[in-house]
């Protein structure tokens, strides 16, 4: 599914959109086209791209900053802290995402009329995979907090599955952003291999020092429920077995098979293979900590070069 991106004729909103990039020349123009009529400022925080990312950004008068990448949370918060944002609202958008025309219209109608007590907005997120919008398997709609009042939202400090935290009322706009990544399956697998490492580290860090569970009080309900299920239900199941159960939950119970061949590939890779790979890396890190008699931080530094 593709979207015809149409620039709205209305004046841009009092809104800054922050986008993290690394070699995103394949997606960035499409992303920027989708927000050209609604954002009065666009900020690109780049992780030292070597392609045409900077040149594409300049065509849309985006403010381009470069900062060495550690993880998503650190990079995004660096952008909030170092780019002099002075708009009323801030939005987080990925380079491979687009704001749908329906969401652009809803923002034009609603954003300036929200009560002062509303500090955050959730929207729906579509995921497209192998050319198909994945609508089943408990994948859509994913309600995600992506828009908040300036200085009242921040990305939580996690290595994986990080959310924007706000302290105040949250409302929902029933319109979508669409994640439509155009890279091939090898790229997708390599990316998720790196994600699995980060998630394994995040899970083990949570075992050593429970991570800001009080933060769930300032998440949107969907994120709080997902976090609770992950840490209170899923994490208590045996390594390996839980990945299979999760796949069956998504593919059978939540009708993931209705998305055809792309749905089978997506749920098998993202719901089974990826979750199993996380478990394998958790197991390996525990074994290395035991055999070397080292801390998690020491093992992670030696094996992956990360400072945690």
N, C-alpha and C positions, 0 to 999 in steps of 0.2 A: 504494500500500500504506500502510495506517495501522496504528498500534500502540495497543492498549488499555493505557494507562499505569495500573498498579496499584501503590499504595503498599505496600511490604513491611511486615510487622508486626515485623520484627527491629529491634534497636536500631541507630541510625546508626553508621557506621564512624568511625574516627579519621581522617577525610578531609575536606579542604577543596576545594571545587570553585570554580574561578575562571572567570568568564564575562565576555567583552568585549561591550559593547552599544552600539548607536546606533539609536534608533527601532525597537526590536524588539518592540513590543506585539503583533504578529501571531504571534510565535513563543515569546515568553519564558515564558508560563504553561505551555505544553506541555513546554518544556525543564525548568522547575523542578519540575513534577509528577513527571517521570521520575527525579529525584534526591532527592526529598523523604525517602525512607526510607533512603537510604544515606549522605548527607552530613551531618556534624555542624556544618558551617559552609558558607555560600554567600556568595561575594564577587562583586559586580557592579562592574566597572570601566567606567564609562559615558563616552562621548565627546560629552557635552552634548546628550542627546536632547531632543526637543521634543514627544514623544508621551507615552503613559501608561507608559513603561518603568519609571520610578521607582515609580509607584503599584503596579504589578504586583509589583515586587521586594519592596515592603514587606509585601505579603500573605503572603509566604513567609519573612518575617524575614531576608531577605538583607541583608548589609552593603553599602551603596551608596556608591560613591566616584565622583567625577567628575575626569577628567583630559583635557586637550586631546590630540587624536589626532595622531600623526605617522605611525606605521606599526604594524602588528600586533605586531612584535617589541618595539618600544619601549613600547607600551602594556601588553603582558603583563608585561614585566619590571618596569615601574613598579608593577603590581599586586603582584608578588612582593615588592618592596622596601618598600612603603608601607602594607601592610594588616595587619601583625603576625600573620602566619600561624604558628600554633604546633601544628598537627596533625601526626601522623606522616606522612601521605600528602597529596599535592596532585594534583588532576586539572584538566586543561584541557578545557573544553567550549565549543562555539560555541552561540549563542542559538538557531540554527535546527536544532540537533541534539537528539536524545533518546537517553538511555541505554535500551536495550531491556531488557525484563524478564529476558531470559536473562543479559545482562551484570550486571544488578543482583544476580541470584541468585549468579552466579559470584564477584562481589566479596565478597558476604556470606560465602561459603564459604572463599575463598582468601586474602583480603587480610591478615588478621591472622595467618595461618599461614606466610607466606613467610619464607625464611631471611634473616638480616640482610645477607647478601651481595647480595641482589637489591635494586637501587636504582631500577629502572624497569620499567614494564609496557607492552607493546604490546597493542592491541586492534584488531579489524577495524572498518573504516568503510564503511558503505553510502552510496551516493549515489542519491538519488531525483530524477527529472527529469520534469516534465510528468505527474506522477501515477504514474510507473513506476520501480521499482527497477532501476537499470542494472547488470546482472550480468555483462555481457560486454564485450569490447573492452579487456581487461587493466585493468578498473576495479575489480572485486571479486575477492577481498578486498584492500583497501588496509590494510596493517598500519601503524598509526601509534602512536607513543609518546605517550600522553596521561596516564599516571599515574606518579608518581615520589615517592621519599622527600623529605620537606621538606628544603630547603637543599642538595639534591644534584642539582637540575635547573634549567636556565635556557634561555630561548629564544635561539637564536643571532641575532646582529645582522645581519639581512638585510632588504632591502626587499620580498622576495617569496620564497615557498617556504621559509619559516623552519621549523625543527624544534626540538623540545626536546632539549637535549643533557644527557646524564648521564655520570658517570664511575664505571662499575661494571657489574655483571651486569644483563642485561635478560632478562625472561621474557615469554612471550606467553600471554594469555588468549584462548581461541578463542570470543569472543562479541563483539557488535557495538554500536557507536553508529550511529545513522542520521541522515544529513543530509537533511532533508526541508524544503526551502525553499518557502514558499507564495507568494512574490512572482511577478509576471507576467514574461513574457519580455523586455519592455522594461527592467525593472529589472535582470534578469540580464545583458543586453547592456551596459547602462551600467556595472554593477559590473565586468564583465570588461574594459571599455575602460579603466577606472582600473587594474585589475590589470595590463593590458598595458603601461601606462606604467611602473608600478613594476618590472615584470619586465625591461623594456628597460633601465631605469636600473641594475638589479641586474646584468644581464649585462655592461654596459659598465663598471661599477665593477670587476667581476671581471677584465676585460681589462686595466684600468689597474693594479690591485693585486689579485692572486689572493686570494680571500676565504677565509681560515681553513680551507684544505682539510684541515688536521690535525684539524679538528672532526669529520670523518667517522669518526674512531676512536671517538667517543663517541655516535654515532647507532646506531639499530637497523639491522639488516642491510638491510631493505627500503629504508630511507631512504638508506643508503650506496650501494646499487646504483642507485637512481633518480638520485642526484646524479652518480654516475660516468657513467652513460649520457647524462645531460643535458650534462655538460661535456666529456666525452672522445669522445663519438660524435655526438650530435645537434648540438652547437655547431660541429663541424667541417664540417658539410654546408652547401651554399650557401643563402643567405637565400632564402626563398620556397619553394624546392624541398623543403626539409626539412619544412615544414608539410604538404605534400601526401603525402610519404612517411609521415609520422607518422599521418595520417588513414587511409591505406590499411593500415598496420600494425595499427591498432586495429580498423578496421571490417571488413576482409577477413581478415587473418591471425588475429586474435583474436576473430572471429565477432561483432563488434559489431552486425551486421545482425540477429542473433537477438532483439534487444530492440525490434524493430518500429519504428514511426514515431517514438516518443520517442527510441529509440536512434539513429536516423538524424539527428534534429535535434541531439541531444546531441553525437554524435561530429563532425558537420559543424561545429557552432559551437565546441565546446570543443577538439576535436582538430585542426581545420583553420583556421576563421576566426580563433580566438583566437591560435593559434600564428603565423599569417600576420601578424596585426596586431602582434604583438610584433616580428616581423622588420621590418615597415614602420617602426615607431617607433625601432628600433635604427638603421636606415638614415637616418631623418630626423635623429636626434640626431647621428650622425656627420657628416652634411652640414652641419648648423648649426655644429658645432664647427670644421669646416674653413673654411667661408665667413666666419664671424665671428672666426676665430682665437681662440676662447675655450676654456676648459677645460670638461670635462663638468659640473663643479659649477656653473660660471657659466651654462651653457646651461640646465641643469635649473632653476636658480633663476629665470631670466628667463622660461622657457616654462611652468613648472608651479608655481613658488613653493615648491619643496622645497629644504631645506637638506640636502645630503648630505656 
